[in-house]
Amino acid sequence: MLEPRLVARYLANALERGAHARGLLHSVLNDIMTNGALGAEIIVTGKLAAKGAKAKQIKLRQGFIPKAGDVVKLVKESRVTAYPKYGAIGIVVRIVKPGTVFPQPRRKEKQAKTQIVSGSAAQQQEQQQQAAEASAESESAKEAKQEEKESKTQTQQQASGTKQQEKQEKGNK
């Protein structure tokens, strides 16, 4: 059963006859997914328990169901109302049928990169050279920082060494 209208009518008839809602919804959702659907959602709202009970809403989802954008048009949806003795129950069934192809989202970052790459070969070589120079500059900067650290530690060691010598000389006197 991959037709939302048929599934919704089946659920409405079962609920009107007094079937247990939660178990019924889980079994129907599993049937939909085993028949090959990419995604399914069932929403049931209303007095699901007996007379005098508070209205509830049960939402069950499985698989991939897009909720926004143009891809929502690819999802089949049906709304049906069941009328048992104790009040109306709204049923919404959404199914993504097998074989549905969703378009890939376009990203602005990729468009910018393709504009740069689509230049002439001379421009591409120039860009590669600039990138290589930038990486070489960053490597030389790292080396310079490392040399500075080493020289600082050496001067600190020398300074501490001279202080120790002075203390020893004072102690010998």
VENQUIBEL-V82552 format. One record per run of one state. SS is the DSSP state (a for helix, b for strand, c for the rest). FROM is the first residue (numbers start at 1). TO is the last residue. Records with the same first field share a line. If there is no record, write none. Layout:
SS: FROM-TO, FROM-TO
This chain:
c: 1-3, 17-20, 35-38, 47-55, 64-69, 75-75, 85-86, 97-107, 118-120, 173-173
a: 4-16, 21-34, 70-74, 108-117, 121-172
b: 39-46, 56-63, 76-84, 87-96
